[in-house]
């Protein structure tokens, strides 16, 4: 269903937690995991190999945009899903994205999950631990339905996790590498807009992720 593109830089504990959440909480079980490893971290590569996860690597930090574009060349599913390595997806996050696309008949689109995070300045405020060691997974899962009923899609200003049809991603050539990291979402939005896509970074309230 999704080719899930993750860029990771010396962040193995969080990457493991993200992958755990994808495998445990996804409705669809045929997602393809793709990871780019910045600065060729040996521990991360060893773990990816042990998990059978496809990856690319670079000897230096080449930036989010170039890294995501590189590893996404391995994508073979219908959608490209862009996600940070320090996130945790909640149950049915993927099903809600697909249901939203199908409900509104979207073809050229970029839809995003609703992000829960401690600051809540541009997203939904929620506190379930400020780092890996303090993460309250069980309590977060119990609160899922409360947050789904609370959320107003207009308050979310997150661009990730973002879902884009693979054919559209290939058409635009992925991220604009003139924006290596800062501004990557703006560059991506401009490239999508230039193809005629007007459904950009639309928030799906039922698809939740904790950051």
N, C-alpha and C positions, 0 to 999 in steps of 0.2 A: 504493500500500500504506500508507505512513505520511505524515501531514502533520507534518513535523519543525519544531517551534516553537523558535526561538532568540531570545533577548533579548541585544542587543549594545550595549555602551557604550564607545566610543572604543577599540576592541580589534580593529581591522581585520586586522592580520597573523594573529592567532589565528583570527578568523572565516574568513579565506581558507583556512587550513590545515584547519579543521573541514570546510568545504564540499568541499575537495579530497578529504578522507578519505571523506566520504559518497559522493561520486561515484565514487571509485576502488574502495572496499572493500565497498560494499553488494552483497548478492546480488540484491536486487530493484532494478530501475532505473526504477521509476515513482514514487519518492518525491516529495512536494511540499515544497519548502523555503519556510519562512515566517520572516521576520526582523522583529523590532521594533527600531528604532534609537532609543536614548535620546539626548536632546539634539540630535536632528536633525543628526548628523555628516555633513557634505557629502561627504567622501571615501568614507565607507561607502555612502551612498546612490548615489553615482556608480557605485561598483563593483557594487552589487546590480542597478542598472539595466542595466549592461553584461552581466551574467550572466543576465538575465531572471528574477531571483528576486523573488517577491512580498514586499512589506514594508509596515509601518506605521511611523509616526514620532511622536515627541513632542518639544516644545521643551525639556522638562526631564526629569529622571530620575523617572519615575512609579512606579518600583519593579517588581520582577520579576513579581509577581502580576498587577497591572493590565496590564503590557506583554504578558505571555503571553496573557492573556484577550483583549486587543484583537486581536492578530494572529491568534489561533486562530479568530476569526470567519471567516477566509478559508479554513479547512480544508475539504477536500472528499474526503479519503481515509478509509479504514476506521478508522484508528487515529491518535490524537494521540501524538506522540513528543516529550517535553520534554528538551532537552539544553542544556548551557552552551556558550558560544561559545569556550571555551578547552580543548575536548576534542578527541580524535582517536579515531575509531572504527576498530577492527581488522576485517579481512576476515570476512565472513559474520555480523557482529554482529546484523544485522536478521533474517536467516534463523533464527538460534538463538532469538531472542525468539519468533518465530512458531511454530517447531517446539515450543517449550516450552508455549505456549498450547494448541496442538492436541493435544499428547501428553496433557495433563491435562484437556482439555475445559473450559478456563476461559472464562467469559463475562464476568462482572463481575470485573475484575481490574486490578491495577497491577503490572506486572512490570518489573524493572530490570536493566540490564547490570551486569557486574562491573567495578568501577573499579580501575585500576592507578594508583598515584601514589607520589611520593617519600616522603611521610611514612608512609603505610601504617598510621596509628594505628587507623582504623576501616575501612580498605579493604585492598587487597593491595599490599604494598610492592614498588616497582619503580622503578628510576632510569634514565631515558632522556633526561635533560636537564631542567633546572629552568626553562627559558624557551624562547621561540620560536627564538632564535638557536642554542641548544645542543641542540635536539631531534634525537635520533638515530632517525630514522624507519626506516631500513633495518635497524638492529639490533633495533628493537622488533618489526618484522614477522617477522624470523627467529625470535624467541623466543615467538611467539604460541602454538604448540602446547605448549611447555613449561609456560606459565602455565595453559593450559586443563586440563592433567593435574594441576596442583598445587592448584588452587583448591578450598577447602572453602566451599560457599555460605554457611555460617553466619558466616564471618568478615567478610563484606561488609555494610557498614551504609550504603551509598550509596542515594540516592533518584533519581539521574539517571545515564544517560539512562533515563527512565521511559516506559513504553508503556501507554496506556489506550484502550480502545475509544472511538471518537468519540461514539457515542450516549450512553455513560456520562458522558463529559466534558461533553457538552451538558446532560445531565440534572442534573448538580450545579452547572452554571454555571462550571466551571473552578476556578481557585484561589480561595481565600477572601481577598478583598482587605483584610480586617482584619489580615492578615499580609503587609505589602508585600514583604518580602524575608526577613528573619529569621523562622523558623517557618513559612515557606510550605508546606513538606512536611507539617508537623503539621496545618496547617489543611486541606490537601488530603486527608490521610488521614482526618480527622474527617468531612469531607463525604462521602467515599466510604463510610466505615463506616455513616453514617446512612442510606445507600441500601440497606444490606444486604450491601455488598461486604465479604468477609472475607479475600480474597486480596490483601493489601496489601504493596507494596514487596518482592515476592518476587524474590530474586536468581537470575539465570540464569547459571550458571558459564561456559557456552560463548560468551556474548556479552561481548566485552571492549572496554573503552575506556580510553585513557590520559588522565590529567588532569595 
